[in-house]
Structure formats: C-alpha cells, structure tokens
C-alpha cells in the first residue's frame, strides 16, 4: 500500500515549491523515483509554471540509487527508513 501526498506552495520570493510525501511499507526503488519525478512534471503542466524548489519526504526504506537519482535532478531528500 502506497500513499503519495503533494503540497504546493509559494515562498516569500514568489517561487513555487513542491513538497511530496511518500508513505509505504516496501522499499522505494529507482523506477519509482522516476515515476515520482513524472508526477512533478505533470504538476508543472497543471499549474502552467515551473516549480523551482522540490522537496521529498520518504517514510520507507530508500534504495541508494533512487536517492542519488533524485538528488541529481535537484530534489532535497529526507527519509525515515
């Protein structure tokens, strides 16, 4: 069972920020990290603007390759494994 919550906001300088929260029992793998980044792209299309600040909170075990992939693409990763 997997739950993904999205929180969109605007910081004091006017930039969009996205906080994504993932809660699941099994490990978050690299393939799933790609799916989460696609969700970010869909959110950008939905609001019609670029999201510059990207944060992800993962409440599950995290694959090191998935973490590296997210960080390379500009995500700030917090995880509780």
mmCIF file of the N, C-alpha and C atoms, coordinates in Angstrom:
data_MODEL
# 
_entry.id   MODEL 
# 
loop_
_atom_site.group_PDB 
_atom_site.id 
_atom_site.type_symbol 
_atom_site.label_atom_id 
_atom_site.label_alt_id 
_atom_site.label_comp_id 
_atom_site.label_asym_id 
_atom_site.label_entity_id 
_atom_site.label_seq_id 
_atom_site.pdbx_PDB_ins_code 
_atom_site.Cartn_x 
_atom_site.Cartn_y 
_atom_site.Cartn_z 
_atom_site.occupancy 
_atom_site.B_iso_or_equiv 
_atom_site.pdbx_formal_charge 
_atom_site.auth_seq_id 
_atom_site.auth_comp_id 
_atom_site.auth_asym_id 
_atom_site.auth_atom_id 
_atom_site.pdbx_PDB_model_num 
ATOM 1   N N  . UNK A 1 1  ? 0.839  -1.173 0.000   1.00 0.00 ? 1  UNK A N  1 
ATOM 2   C CA . UNK A 1 1  ? 0.000  0.000  0.000   1.00 0.00 ? 1  UNK A CA 1 
ATOM 3   C C  . UNK A 1 1  ? 0.881  1.233  0.000   1.00 0.00 ? 1  UNK A C  1 
ATOM 4   N N  . UNK A 1 2  ? 0.606  2.136  -0.915  1.00 0.00 ? 2  UNK A N  1 
ATOM 5   C CA . UNK A 1 2  ? 1.436  3.328  -1.073  1.00 0.00 ? 2  UNK A CA 1 
ATOM 6   C C  . UNK A 1 2  ? 0.553  4.567  -1.053  1.00 0.00 ? 2  UNK A C  1 
ATOM 7   N N  . UNK A 1 3  ? 1.000  5.574  -0.304  1.00 0.00 ? 3  UNK A N  1 
ATOM 8   C CA . UNK A 1 3  ? 0.292  6.853  -0.276  1.00 0.00 ? 3  UNK A CA 1 
ATOM 9   C C  . UNK A 1 3  ? 1.265  7.952  -0.677  1.00 0.00 ? 3  UNK A C  1 
ATOM 10  N N  . UNK A 1 4  ? 0.846  8.787  -1.607  1.00 0.00 ? 4  UNK A N  1 
ATOM 11  C CA . UNK A 1 4  ? 1.648  9.928  -2.035  1.00 0.00 ? 4  UNK A CA 1 
ATOM 12  C C  . UNK A 1 4  ? 0.815  11.185 -1.812  1.00 0.00 ? 4  UNK A C  1 
ATOM 13  N N  . UNK A 1 5  ? 1.367  12.129 -1.064  1.00 0.00 ? 5  UNK A N  1 
ATOM 14  C CA . UNK A 1 5  ? 0.697  13.409 -0.819  1.00 0.00 ? 5  UNK A CA 1 
ATOM 15  C C  . UNK A 1 5  ? 1.523  14.516 -1.459  1.00 0.00 ? 5  UNK A C  1 
ATOM 16  N N  . UNK A 1 6  ? 0.844  15.455 -2.109  1.00 0.00 ? 6  UNK A N  1 
ATOM 17  C CA . UNK A 1 6  ? 1.513  16.585 -2.748  1.00 0.00 ? 6  UNK A CA 1 
ATOM 18  C C  . UNK A 1 6  ? 1.064  17.878 -2.082  1.00 0.00 ? 6  UNK A C  1 
ATOM 19  N N  . UNK A 1 7  ? 2.021  18.732 -1.774  1.00 0.00 ? 7  UNK A N  1 
ATOM 20  C CA . UNK A 1 7  ? 1.732  20.041 -1.189  1.00 0.00 ? 7  UNK A CA 1 
ATOM 21  C C  . UNK A 1 7  ? 2.432  21.087 -2.045  1.00 0.00 ? 7  UNK A C  1 
ATOM 22  N N  . UNK A 1 8  ? 1.673  22.019 -2.579  1.00 0.00 ? 8  UNK A N  1 
ATOM 23  C CA . UNK A 1 8  ? 2.219  23.054 -3.443  1.00 0.00 ? 8  UNK A CA 1 
ATOM 24  C C  . UNK A 1 8  ? 2.077  24.398 -2.746  1.00 0.00 ? 8  UNK A C  1 
ATOM 25  N N  . UNK A 1 9  ? 3.140  25.186 -2.769  1.00 0.00 ? 9  UNK A N  1 
ATOM 26  C CA . UNK A 1 9  ? 3.094  26.494 -2.133  1.00 0.00 ? 9  UNK A CA 1 
ATOM 27  C C  . UNK A 1 9  ? 3.986  27.484 -2.859  1.00 0.00 ? 9  UNK A C  1 
ATOM 28  N N  . UNK A 1 10 ? 3.926  28.723 -2.407  1.00 0.00 ? 10 UNK A N  1 
ATOM 29  C CA . UNK A 1 10 ? 4.757  29.786 -2.971  1.00 0.00 ? 10 UNK A CA 1 
ATOM 30  C C  . UNK A 1 10 ? 5.562  30.389 -1.835  1.00 0.00 ? 10 UNK A C  1 
ATOM 31  N N  . UNK A 1 11 ? 6.895  30.504 -2.032  1.00 0.00 ? 11 UNK A N  1 
ATOM 32  C CA . UNK A 1 11 ? 7.722  31.076 -0.970  1.00 0.00 ? 11 UNK A CA 1 
ATOM 33  C C  . UNK A 1 11 ? 7.631  32.607 -0.998  1.00 0.00 ? 11 UNK A C  1 
ATOM 34  N N  . UNK A 1 12 ? 8.342  33.258 -0.095  1.00 0.00 ? 12 UNK A N  1 
ATOM 35  C CA . UNK A 1 12 ? 8.242  34.712 0.043   1.00 0.00 ? 12 UNK A CA 1 
ATOM 36  C C  . UNK A 1 12 ? 8.776  35.474 -1.168  1.00 0.00 ? 12 UNK A C  1 
ATOM 37  N N  . UNK A 1 13 ? 9.624  34.835 -1.963  1.00 0.00 ? 13 UNK A N  1 
ATOM 38  C CA . UNK A 1 13 ? 10.159 35.479 -3.162  1.00 0.00 ? 13 UNK A CA 1 
ATOM 39  C C  . UNK A 1 13 ? 9.284  35.236 -4.387  1.00 0.00 ? 13 UNK A C  1 
ATOM 40  N N  . UNK A 1 14 ? 8.220  34.447 -4.232  1.00 0.00 ? 14 UNK A N  1 
ATOM 41  C CA . UNK A 1 14 ? 7.303  34.210 -5.342  1.00 0.00 ? 14 UNK A CA 1 
ATOM 42  C C  . UNK A 1 14 ? 7.590  32.959 -6.150  1.00 0.00 ? 14 UNK A C  1 
ATOM 43  N N  . UNK A 1 15 ? 8.498  32.120 -5.689  1.00 0.00 ? 15 UNK A N  1 
ATOM 44  C CA . UNK A 1 15 ? 8.814  30.880 -6.399  1.00 0.00 ? 15 UNK A CA 1 
ATOM 45  C C  . UNK A 1 15 ? 7.925  29.747 -5.898  1.00 0.00 ? 15 UNK A C  1 
ATOM 46  N N  . UNK A 1 16 ? 7.528  28.879 -6.820  1.00 0.00 ? 16 UNK A N  1 
ATOM 47  C CA . UNK A 1 16 ? 6.729  27.712 -6.438  1.00 0.00 ? 16 UNK A CA 1 
ATOM 48  C C  . UNK A 1 16 ? 7.598  26.678 -5.739  1.00 0.00 ? 16 UNK A C  1 
ATOM 49  N N  . UNK A 1 17 ? 7.037  26.032 -4.740  1.00 0.00 ? 17 UNK A N  1 
ATOM 50  C CA . UNK A 1 17 ? 7.718  24.954 -4.013  1.00 0.00 ? 17 UNK A CA 1 
ATOM 51  C C  . UNK A 1 17 ? 6.768  23.765 -3.933  1.00 0.00 ? 17 UNK A C  1 
ATOM 52  N N  . UNK A 1 18 ? 7.309  22.566 -4.160  1.00 0.00 ? 18 UNK A N  1 
ATOM 53  C CA . UNK A 1 18 ? 6.519  21.341 -4.098  1.00 0.00 ? 18 UNK A CA 1 
ATOM 54  C C  . UNK A 1 18 ? 7.109  20.440 -3.026  1.00 0.00 ? 18 UNK A C  1 
ATOM 55  N N  . UNK A 1 19 ? 6.258  19.993 -2.108  1.00 0.00 ? 19 UNK A N  1 
ATOM 56  C CA . UNK A 1 19 ? 6.659  19.018 -1.094  1.00 0.00 ? 19 UNK A CA 1 
ATOM 57  C C  . UNK A 1 19 ? 5.876  17.750 -1.384  1.00 0.00 ? 19 UNK A C  1 
ATOM 58  N N  . UNK A 1 20 ? 6.598  16.663 -1.610  1.00 0.00 ? 20 UNK A N  1 
ATOM 59  C CA . UNK A 1 20 ? 5.982  15.376 -1.906  1.00 0.00 ? 20 UNK A CA 1 
ATOM 60  C C  . UNK A 1 20 ? 6.263  14.441 -0.738  1.00 0.00 ? 20 UNK A C  1 
ATOM 61  N N  . UNK A 1 21 ? 5.224  13.802 -0.222  1.00 0.00 ? 21 UNK A N  1 
ATOM 62  C CA . UNK A 1 21 ? 5.364  12.877 0.899   1.00 0.00 ? 21 UNK A CA 1 
ATOM 63  C C  . UNK A 1 21 ? 4.964  11.487 0.426   1.00 0.00 ? 21 UNK A C  1 
ATOM 64  N N  . UNK A 1 22 ? 5.866  10.513 0.597   1.00 0.00 ? 22 UNK A N  1 
ATOM 65  C CA . UNK A 1 22 ? 5.619  9.135  0.175   1.00 0.00 ? 22 UNK A CA 1 
ATOM 66  C C  . UNK A 1 22 ? 5.629  8.257  1.418   1.00 0.00 ? 22 UNK A C  1 
ATOM 67  N N  . UNK A 1 23 ? 4.542  7.510  1.609   1.00 0.00 ? 23 UNK A N  1 
ATOM 68  C CA . UNK A 1 23 ? 4.412  6.621  2.763   1.00 0.00 ? 23 UNK A CA 1 
ATOM 69  C C  . UNK A 1 23 ? 4.077  5.229  2.251   1.00 0.00 ? 23 UNK A C  1 
ATOM 70  N N  . UNK A 1 24 ? 4.974  4.275  2.461   1.00 0.00 ? 24 UNK A N  1 
ATOM 71  C CA . UNK A 1 24 ? 4.717  2.904  2.023   1.00 0.00 ? 24 UNK A CA 1 
ATOM 72  C C  . UNK A 1 24 ? 5.511  1.923  2.864   1.00 0.00 ? 24 UNK A C  1 
ATOM 73  N N  . UNK A 1 25 ? 5.191  0.646  2.730   1.00 0.00 ? 25 UNK A N  1 
ATOM 74  C CA . UNK A 1 25 ? 5.846  -0.377 3.541   1.00 0.00 ? 25 UNK A CA 1 
ATOM 75  C C  . UNK A 1 25 ? 7.108  -0.918 2.880   1.00 0.00 ? 25 UNK A C  1 
ATOM 76  N N  . UNK A 1 26 ? 7.082  -1.075 1.550   1.00 0.00 ? 26 UNK A N  1 
ATOM 77  C CA . UNK A 1 26 ? 8.227  -1.665 0.858   1.00 0.00 ? 26 UNK A CA 1 
ATOM 78  C C  . UNK A 1 26 ? 9.219  -0.587 0.425   1.00 0.00 ? 26 UNK A C  1 
ATOM 79  N N  . UNK A 1 27 ? 10.346 -1.003 -0.087  1.00 0.00 ? 27 UNK A N  1 
ATOM 80  C CA . UNK A 1 27 ? 11.442 -0.122 -0.466  1.00 0.00 ? 27 UNK A CA 1 
ATOM 81  C C  . UNK A 1 27 ? 11.085 0.738  -1.682  1.00 0.00 ? 27 UNK A C  1 
ATOM 82  N N  . UNK A 1 28 ? 11.556 1.972  -1.677  1.00 0.00 ? 28 UNK A N  1 
ATOM 83  C CA . UNK A 1 28 ? 11.384 2.871  -2.817  1.00 0.00 ? 28 UNK A CA 1 
ATOM 84  C C  . UNK A 1 28 ? 12.560 2.639  -3.758  1.00 0.00 ? 28 UNK A C  1 
ATOM 85  N N  . UNK A 1 29 ? 12.266 2.143  -4.959  1.00 0.00 ? 29 UNK A N  1 
ATOM 86  C CA . UNK A 1 29 ? 13.297 1.801  -5.929  1.00 0.00 ? 29 UNK A CA 1 
ATOM 87  C C  . UNK A 1 29 ? 13.481 2.915  -6.956  1.00 0.00 ? 29 UNK A C  1 
ATOM 88  N N  . UNK A 1 30 ? 14.517 2.752  -7.787  1.00 0.00 ? 30 UNK A N  1 
ATOM 89  C CA . UNK A 1 30 ? 14.866 3.758  -8.778  1.00 0.00 ? 30 UNK A CA 1 
ATOM 90  C C  . UNK A 1 30 ? 13.733 3.994  -9.785  1.00 0.00 ? 30 UNK A C  1 
ATOM 91  N N  . UNK A 1 31 ? 13.066 2.921  -10.195 1.00 0.00 ? 31 UNK A N  1 
ATOM 92  C CA . UNK A 1 31 ? 11.956 3.047  -11.147 1.00 0.00 ? 31 UNK A CA 1 
ATOM 93  C C  . UNK A 1 31 ? 10.846 3.923  -10.569 1.00 0.00 ? 31 UNK A C  1 
ATOM 94  N N  . UNK A 1 32 ? 10.565 3.717  -9.297  1.00 0.00 ? 32 UNK A N  1 
ATOM 95  C CA . UNK A 1 32 ? 9.516  4.503  -8.649  1.00 0.00 ? 32 UNK A CA 1 
ATOM 96  C C  . UNK A 1 32 ? 9.932  5.968  -8.490  1.00 0.00 ? 32 UNK A C  1 
ATOM 97  N N  . UNK A 1 33 ? 11.218 6.218  -8.292  1.00 0.00 ? 33 UNK A N  1 
ATOM 98  C CA . UNK A 1 33 ? 11.705 7.597  -8.214  1.00 0.00 ? 33 UNK A CA 1 
ATOM 99  C C  . UNK A 1 33 ? 11.447 8.313  -9.538  1.00 0.00 ? 33 UNK A C  1 
ATOM 100 N N  . UNK A 1 34 ? 11.617 7.594  -10.640 1.00 0.00 ? 34 UNK A N  1 
ATOM 101 C CA . UNK A 1 34 ? 11.303 8.160  -11.955 1.00 0.00 ? 34 UNK A CA 1 
ATOM 102 C C  . UNK A 1 34 ? 9.828  8.500  -12.085 1.00 0.00 ? 34 UNK A C  1 
ATOM 103 N N  . UNK A 1 35 ? 8.969  7.631  -11.548 1.00 0.00 ? 35 UNK A N  1 
ATOM 104 C CA . UNK A 1 35 ? 7.523  7.885  -11.577 1.00 0.00 ? 35 UNK A CA 1 
ATOM 105 C C  . UNK A 1 35 ? 7.171  9.129  -10.758 1.00 0.00 ? 35 UNK A C  1 
ATOM 106 N N  . UNK A 1 36 ? 7.847  9.313  -9.626  1.00 0.00 ? 36 UNK A N  1 
ATOM 107 C CA . UNK A 1 36 ? 7.585  10.487 -8.789  1.00 0.00 ? 36 UNK A CA 1 
ATOM 108 C C  . UNK A 1 36 ? 8.027  11.769 -9.493  1.00 0.00 ? 36 UNK A C  1 
ATOM 109 N N  . UNK A 1 37 ? 9.131  11.697 -10.240 1.00 0.00 ? 37 UNK A N  1 
ATOM 110 C CA . UNK A 1 37 ? 9.580  12.872 -10.988 1.00 0.00 ? 37 UNK A CA 1 
ATOM 111 C C  . UNK A 1 37 ? 8.608  13.193 -12.127 1.00 0.00 ? 37 UNK A C  1 
ATOM 112 N N  . UNK A 1 38 ? 7.996  12.162 -12.721 1.00 0.00 ? 38 UNK A N  1 
ATOM 113 C CA . UNK A 1 38 ? 6.969  12.398 -13.742 1.00 0.00 ? 38 UNK A CA 1 
ATOM 114 C C  . UNK A 1 38 ? 5.761  13.105 -13.137 1.00 0.00 ? 38 UNK A C  1 
ATOM 115 N N  . UNK A 1 39 ? 5.425  12.738 -11.916 1.00 0.00 ? 39 UNK A N  1 
ATOM 116 C CA . UNK A 1 39 ? 4.319  13.385 -11.210 1.00 0.00 ? 39 UNK A CA 1 
ATOM 117 C C  . UNK A 1 39 ? 4.610  14.876 -11.015 1.00 0.00 ? 39 UNK A C  1 
ATOM 118 N N  . UNK A 1 40 ? 5.869  15.207 -10.744 1.00 0.00 ? 40 UNK A N  1 
ATOM 119 C CA . UNK A 1 40 ? 6.297  16.608 -10.616 1.00 0.00 ? 40 UNK A CA 1 
ATOM 120 C C  . UNK A 1 40 ? 6.100  17.346 -11.941 1.00 0.00 ? 40 UNK A C  1 
ATOM 121 N N  . UNK A 1 41 ? 6.469  16.691 -13.061 1.00 0.00 ? 41 UNK A N  1 
ATOM 122 C CA . UNK A 1 41 ? 6.306  17.322 -14.370 1.00 0.00 ? 41 UNK A CA 1 
ATOM 123 C C  . UNK A 1 41 ? 4.830  17.558 -14.692 1.00 0.00 ? 41 UNK A C  1 
ATOM 124 N N  . UNK A 1 42 ? 3.978  16.605 -14.321 1.00 0.00 ? 42 UNK A N  1 
ATOM 125 C CA . UNK A 1 42 ? 2.535  16.767 -14.545 1.00 0.00 ? 42 UNK A CA 1 
ATOM 126 C C  . UNK A 1 42 ? 1.990  17.929 -13.720 1.00 0.00 ? 42 UNK A C  1 
ATOM 127 N N  . UNK A 1 43 ? 2.510  18.097 -12.520 1.00 0.00 ? 43 UNK A N  1 
ATOM 128 C CA . UNK A 1 43 ? 2.074  19.203 -11.662 1.00 0.00 ? 43 UNK A CA 1 
ATOM 129 C C  . UNK A 1 43 ? 2.475  20.544 -12.285 1.00 0.00 ? 43 UNK A C  1 
ATOM 130 N N  . UNK A 1 44 ? 3.679  20.614 -12.878 1.00 0.00 ? 44 UNK A N  1 
ATOM 131 C CA . UNK A 1 44 ? 4.107  21.839 -13.552 1.00 0.00 ? 44 UNK A CA 1 
ATOM 132 C C  . UNK A 1 44 ? 3.176  22.174 -14.719 1.00 0.00 ? 44 UNK A C  1 
ATOM 133 N N  . UNK A 1 45 ? 2.792  21.164 -15.485 1.00 0.00 ? 45 UNK A N  1 
ATOM 134 C CA . UNK A 1 45 ? 1.868  21.400 -16.603 1.00 0.00 ? 45 UNK A CA 1 
ATOM 135 C C  . UNK A 1 45 ? 0.507  21.850 -16.090 1.00 0.00 ? 45 UNK A C  1 
ATOM 136 N N  . UNK A 1 46 ? 0.073  21.275 -14.985 1.00 0.00 ? 46 UNK A N  1 
ATOM 137 C CA . UNK A 1 46 ? -1.239 21.597 -14.423 1.00 0.00 ? 46 UNK A CA 1 
ATOM 138 C C  . UNK A 1 46 ? -1.321 23.058 -13.985 1.00 0.00 ? 46 UNK A C  1 
ATOM 139 N N  . UNK A 1 47 ? -0.273 23.549 -13.312 1.00 0.00 ? 47 UNK A N  1 
ATOM 140 C CA . UNK A 1 47 ? -0.308 24.941 -12.839 1.00 0.00 ? 47 UNK A CA 1 
ATOM 141 C C  . UNK A 1 47 ? 0.185  25.925 -13.901 1.00 0.00 ? 47 UNK A C  1 
ATOM 142 N N  . UNK A 1 48 ? 0.857  25.417 -14.938 1.00 0.00 ? 48 UNK A N  1 
ATOM 143 C CA . UNK A 1 48 ? 1.335  26.278 -16.014 1.00 0.00 ? 48 UNK A CA 1 
ATOM 144 C C  . UNK A 1 48 ? 2.539  27.113 -15.642 1.00 0.00 ? 48 UNK A C  1 
ATOM 145 N N  . UNK A 1 49 ? 3.347  26.638 -14.705 1.00 0.00 ? 49 UNK A N  1 
ATOM 146 C CA . UNK A 1 49 ? 4.534  27.366 -14.266 1.00 0.00 ? 49 UNK A CA 1 
ATOM 147 C C  . UNK A 1 49 ? 5.604  26.378 -13.820 1.00 0.00 ? 49 UNK A C  1 
ATOM 148 N N  . UNK A 1 50 ? 6.843  26.850 -13.758 1.00 0.00 ? 50 UNK A N  1 
ATOM 149 C CA . UNK A 1 50 ? 7.940  25.986 -13.332 1.00 0.00 ? 50 UNK A CA 1 
ATOM 150 C C  . UNK A 1 50 ? 8.017  25.959 -11.806 1.00 0.00 ? 50 UNK A C  1 
ATOM 151 N N  . UNK A 1 51 ? 8.236  24.761 -11.249 1.00 0.00 ? 51 UNK A N  1 
ATOM 152 C CA . UNK A 1 51 ? 8.405  24.601 -9.802  1.00 0.00 ? 51 UNK A CA 1 
ATOM 153 C C  . UNK A 1 51 ? 9.907  24.533 -9.537  1.00 0.00 ? 51 UNK A C  1 
ATOM 154 N N  . UNK A 1 52 ? 10.439 25.521 -8.816  1.00 0.00 ? 52 UNK A N  1 
ATOM 155 C CA . UNK A 1 52 ? 11.886 25.596 -8.631  1.00 0.00 ? 52 UNK A CA 1 
ATOM 156 C C  . UNK A 1 52 ? 12.378 24.862 -7.387  1.00 0.00 ? 52 UNK A C  1 
ATOM 157 N N  . UNK A 1 53 ? 11.594 24.854 -6.335  1.00 0.00 ? 53 UNK A N  1 
ATOM 158 C CA . UNK A 1 53 ? 12.000 24.185 -5.087  1.00 0.00 ? 53 UNK A CA 1 
ATOM 159 C C  . UNK A 1 53 ? 11.287 22.845 -5.003  1.00 0.00 ? 53 UNK A C  1 
ATOM 160 N N  . UNK A 1 54 ? 12.065 21.754 -4.883  1.00 0.00 ? 54 UNK A N  1 
ATOM 161 C CA . UNK A 1 54 ? 11.475 20.413 -4.871  1.00 0.00 ? 54 UNK A CA 1 
ATOM 162 C C  . UNK A 1 54 ? 11.979 19.655 -3.650  1.00 0.00 ? 54 UNK A C  1 
ATOM 163 N N  . UNK A 1 55 ? 11.043 19.251 -2.800  1.00 0.00 ? 55 UNK A N  1 
ATOM 164 C CA . UNK A 1 55 ? 11.372 18.513 -1.583  1.00 0.00 ? 55 UNK A CA 1 
ATOM 165 C C  . UNK A 1 55 ? 10.594 17.208 -1.570  1.00 0.00 ? 55 UNK A C  1 
ATOM 166 N N  . UNK A 1 56 ? 11.217 16.145 -1.076  1.00 0.00 ? 56 UNK A N  1 
ATOM 167 C CA . UNK A 1 56 ? 10.527 14.864 -0.972  1.00 0.00 ? 56 UNK A CA 1 
ATOM 168 C C  . UNK A 1 56 ? 10.811 14.254 0.395   1.00 0.00 ? 56 UNK A C  1 
ATOM 169 N N  . UNK A 1 57 ? 9.748  13.846 1.072   1.00 0.00 ? 57 UNK A N  1 
ATOM 170 C CA . UNK A 1 57 ? 9.830  13.202 2.380   1.00 0.00 ? 57 UNK A CA 1 
ATOM 171 C C  . UNK A 1 57 ? 9.392  11.755 2.188   1.00 0.00 ? 57 UNK A C  1 
ATOM 172 N N  . UNK A 1 58 ? 10.303 10.816 2.428   1.00 0.00 ? 58 UNK A N  1 
ATOM 173 C CA . UNK A 1 58 ? 10.022 9.402  2.189   1.00 0.00 ? 58 UNK A CA 1 
ATOM 174 C C  . UNK A 1 58 ? 9.982  8.671  3.521   1.00 0.00 ? 58 UNK A C  1 
ATOM 175 N N  . UNK A 1 59 ? 8.841  8.051  3.796   1.00 0.00 ? 59 UNK A N  1 
ATOM 176 C CA . UNK A 1 59 ? 8.669  7.261  5.020   1.00 0.00 ? 59 UNK A CA 1 
ATOM 177 C C  . UNK A 1 59 ? 8.683  5.789  4.636   1.00 0.00 ? 59 UNK A C  1 
ATOM 178 N N  . UNK A 1 60 ? 9.834  5.326  4.172   1.00 0.00 ? 60 UNK A N  1 
ATOM 179 C CA . UNK A 1 60 ? 10.022 3.939  3.737   1.00 0.00 ? 60 UNK A CA 1 
ATOM 180 C C  . UNK A 1 60 ? 11.516 3.722  3.526   1.00 0.00 ? 60 UNK A C  1 
ATOM 181 N N  . UNK A 1 61 ? 11.952 2.464  3.455   1.00 0.00 ? 61 UNK A N  1 
ATOM 182 C CA . UNK A 1 61 ? 13.353 2.215  3.088   1.00 0.00 ? 61 UNK A CA 1 
ATOM 183 C C  . UNK A 1 61 ? 13.622 2.770  1.689   1.00 0.00 ? 61 UNK A C  1 
ATOM 184 N N  . UNK A 1 62 ? 14.799 3.340  1.492   1.00 0.00 ? 62 UNK A N  1 
ATOM 185 C CA . UNK A 1 62 ? 15.114 4.014  0.231   1.00 0.00 ? 62 UNK A CA 1 
ATOM 186 C C  . UNK A 1 62 ? 16.350 3.397  -0.404  1.00 0.00 ? 62 UNK A C  1 
ATOM 187 N N  . UNK A 1 63 ? 16.241 3.032  -1.674  1.00 0.00 ? 63 UNK A N  1 
ATOM 188 C CA . UNK A 1 63 ? 17.367 2.499  -2.443  1.00 0.00 ? 63 UNK A CA 1 
ATOM 189 C C  . UNK A 1 63 ? 18.374 3.636  -2.670  1.00 0.00 ? 63 UNK A C  1 
ATOM 190 N N  . UNK A 1 64 ? 19.655 3.357  -2.525  1.00 0.00 ? 64 UNK A N  1 
ATOM 191 C CA . UNK A 1 64 ? 20.678 4.400  -2.667  1.00 0.00 ? 64 UNK A CA 1 
ATOM 192 C C  . UNK A 1 64 ? 20.716 4.960  -4.088  1.00 0.00 ? 64 UNK A C  1 
ATOM 193 N N  . UNK A 1 65 ? 20.433 4.120  -5.092  1.00 0.00 ? 65 UNK A N  1 
ATOM 194 C CA . UNK A 1 65 ? 20.406 4.598  -6.477  1.00 0.00 ? 65 UNK A CA 1 
ATOM 195 C C  . UNK A 1 65 ? 19.244 5.573  -6.690  1.00 0.00 ? 65 UNK A C  1 
ATOM 196 N N  . UNK A 1 66 ? 18.108 5.289  -6.064  1.00 0.00 ? 66 UNK A N  1 
ATOM 197 C CA . UNK A 1 66 ? 16.948 6.179  -6.179  1.00 0.00 ? 66 UNK A CA 1 
ATOM 198 C C  . UNK A 1 66 ? 17.250 7.525  -5.529  1.00 0.00 ? 66 UNK A C  1 
ATOM 199 N N  . UNK A 1 67 ? 17.898 7.503  -4.377  1.00 0.00 ? 67 UNK A N  1 
ATOM 200 C CA . UNK A 1 67 ? 18.245 8.756  -3.691  1.00 0.00 ? 67 UNK A CA 1 
ATOM 201 C C  . UNK A 1 67 ? 19.205 9.580  -4.539  1.00 0.00 ? 67 UNK A C  1 
ATOM 202 N N  . UNK A 1 68 ? 20.221 8.917  -5.108  1.00 0.00 ? 68 UNK A N  1 
ATOM 203 C CA . UNK A 1 68 ? 21.192 9.616  -5.951  1.00 0.00 ? 68 UNK A CA 1 
ATOM 204 C C  . UNK A 1 68 ? 20.506 10.227 -7.175  1.00 0.00 ? 68 UNK A C  1 
ATOM 205 N N  . UNK A 1 69 ? 19.584 9.475  -7.765  1.00 0.00 ? 69 UNK A N  1 
ATOM 206 C CA . UNK A 1 69 ? 18.867 9.958  -8.947  1.00 0.00 ? 69 UNK A CA 1 
ATOM 207 C C  . UNK A 1 69 ? 18.032 11.195 -8.617  1.00 0.00 ? 69 UNK A C  1 
ATOM 208 N N  . UNK A 1 70 ? 17.338 11.176 -7.486  1.00 0.00 ? 70 UNK A N  1 
ATOM 209 C CA . UNK A 1 70 ? 16.529 12.324 -7.084  1.00 0.00 ? 70 UNK A CA 1 
ATOM 210 C C  . UNK A 1 70 ? 17.403 13.547 -6.811  1.00 0.00 ? 70 UNK A C  1 
ATOM 211 N N  . UNK A 1 71 ? 18.517 13.343 -6.101  1.00 0.00 ? 71 UNK A N  1 
ATOM 212 C CA . UNK A 1 71 ? 19.396 14.466 -5.767  1.00 0.00 ? 71 UNK A CA 1 
ATOM 213 C C  . UNK A 1 71 ? 20.054 15.059 -7.010  1.00 0.00 ? 71 UNK A C  1 
ATOM 214 N N  . UNK A 1 72 ? 20.380 14.216 -8.005  1.00 0.00 ? 72 UNK A N  1 
ATOM 215 C CA . UNK A 1 72 ? 20.961 14.720 -9.255  1.00 0.00 ? 72 UNK A CA 1 
ATOM 216 C C  . UNK A 1 72 ? 19.989 15.621 -10.003 1.00 0.00 ? 72 UNK A C  1 
ATOM 217 N N  . UNK A 1 73 ? 18.704 15.369 -9.820  1.00 0.00 ? 73 UNK A N  1 
ATOM 218 C CA . UNK A 1 73 ? 17.679 16.145 -10.513 1.00 0.00 ? 73 UNK A CA 1 
ATOM 219 C C  . UNK A 1 73 ? 17.152 17.305 -9.675  1.00 0.00 ? 73 UNK A C  1 
ATOM 220 N N  . UNK A 1 74 ? 17.861 17.672 -8.626  1.00 0.00 ? 74 UNK A N  1 
ATOM 221 C CA . UNK A 1 74 ? 17.530 18.877 -7.870  1.00 0.00 ? 74 UNK A CA 1 
ATOM 222 C C  . UNK A 1 74 ? 16.558 18.702 -6.723  1.00 0.00 ? 74 UNK A C  1 
ATOM 223 N N  . UNK A 1 75 ? 16.304 17.477 -6.301  1.00 0.00 ? 75 UNK A N  1 
ATOM 224 C CA . UNK A 1 75 ? 15.392 17.228 -5.180  1.00 0.00 ? 75 UNK A CA 1 
ATOM 225 C C  . UNK A 1 75 ? 16.157 17.250 -3.866  1.00 0.00 ? 75 UNK A C  1 
ATOM 226 N N  . UNK A 1 76 ? 15.549 17.808 -2.841  1.00 0.00 ? 76 UNK A N  1 
ATOM 227 C CA . UNK A 1 76 ? 16.068 17.730 -1.471  1.00 0.00 ? 76 UNK A CA 1 
ATOM 228 C C  . UNK A 1 76 ? 15.352 16.551 -0.825  1.00 0.00 ? 76 UNK A C  1 
ATOM 229 N N  . UNK A 1 77 ? 16.111 15.518 -0.407  1.00 0.00 ? 77 UNK A N  1 
ATOM 230 C CA . UNK A 1 77 ? 15.520 14.259 0.059   1.00 0.00 ? 77 UNK A CA 1 
ATOM 231 C C  . UNK A 1 77 ? 15.666 14.123 1.569   1.00 0.00 ? 77 UNK A C  1 
ATOM 232 N N  . UNK A 1 78 ? 14.535 13.848 2.238   1.00 0.00 ? 78 UNK A N  1 
ATOM 233 C CA . UNK A 1 78 ? 14.529 13.442 3.642   1.00 0.00 ? 78 UNK A CA 1 
ATOM 234 C C  . UNK A 1 78 ? 13.877 12.079 3.681   1.00 0.00 ? 78 UNK A C  1 
ATOM 235 N N  . UNK A 1 79 ? 14.464 11.161 4.420   1.00 0.00 ? 79 UNK A N  1 
ATOM 236 C CA . UNK A 1 79 ? 13.803 9.865  4.508   1.00 0.00 ? 79 UNK A CA 1 
ATOM 237 C C  . UNK A 1 79 ? 13.924 9.272  5.895   1.00 0.00 ? 79 UNK A C  1 
ATOM 238 N N  . UNK A 1 80 ? 12.871 8.558  6.260   1.00 0.00 ? 80 UNK A N  1 
ATOM 239 C CA . UNK A 1 80 ? 12.811 7.837  7.528   1.00 0.00 ? 80 UNK A CA 1 
ATOM 240 C C  . UNK A 1 80 ? 12.706 6.366  7.172   1.00 0.00 ? 80 UNK A C  1 
ATOM 241 N N  . UNK A 1 81 ? 13.820 5.675  7.159   1.00 0.00 ? 81 UNK A N  1 
ATOM 242 C CA . UNK A 1 81 ? 13.836 4.272  6.736   1.00 0.00 ? 81 UNK A CA 1 
ATOM 243 C C  . UNK A 1 81 ? 13.619 3.399  7.886   1.00 0.00 ? 81 UNK A C  1 
# 
